[in-house]
Amino acid sequence: LLNKGAIDAPFSLVLPATALGSCFTFTPQEGIVLLGGYQVIRISFRPTMLGQFTEEFVFSVNRSPEPVALTIRGCVVGPTFHFDVPFLCFGDVSFGFPRTLSCRLTNTSLVPMTFNLRIPGDGLGEPSVTSFDQVSENTCPSWRKGAQGHVKPTEFTIRPCRGTVRARGHLDIQVTLCSNTVKRYRLALVVDVDGVGKEVLALLLTARCIVPPLRVLDPVMTFGRCFLKFPYQQMLTLVNDSDLPGCYGILPQEHKDTAAVWYSSSMPCGIIQPRSSVEIPFTLEAQMTGQQDT
């Protein structure tokens, strides 16, 4: 403010009652401009909306018939950024086996960008269970029919899911899918930018979850003559002919108290790598005499 008058000029800012006006800060907002002097005023602007704008500010000056008006015009633009790939294709994934893909988020603007990453359409329940967890805790009911209830598990993990990319900087993002649902996936990794908006950018995610077909090399195990209540063991060969790893589990015997034959295994669950087989010890113990089939 410049005082060209003949006396000192006390002034004060009249704050506008607009949403955009509240984004401006004037320092100082009041004071006295001495005769023939001037007052430097620092103006700070923190916009909350994008686009062109025009805002008028008024300074009231004592003994002046007319206020002093200041018009500020400009255009607010959001940060510019992009992913380094057009999509993430997980391809065929095996049920319960995590697969991780990477992408890079680059901020090409001159200001830092605070973001949040999420995948609309992913489940809201507990995290999906990996085959490795399933094998380590065979009592885990997560894969049994109906065990997860009506809430779908959270199958995607994003690291990091929130952060700040510096001006003209970049950040590597890892997206992991551990599917517990046999289906095709076509979802989007969306970017929310603080102070700008929701779903400003989206990256396509595709996948197909399948269960590799496992087979028993010899579907019939013959133990022959057995002594009553004496354990006998044979090896069962389980084969995985697919290109994906598989996970097997021997279901616990039901109604064991009244069963004519007890069966069990010291390796009730495990993982079979692609194009390979595994030998599973299988123990049988007859509880009744006579010919038995189970």
Order of alpha helices (4+ residues) and beta strands (2+ residues): beta-beta-beta-beta-beta-beta-beta-beta-beta-beta-alpha-beta-beta-beta-beta-beta-beta-beta-beta-beta-beta-beta
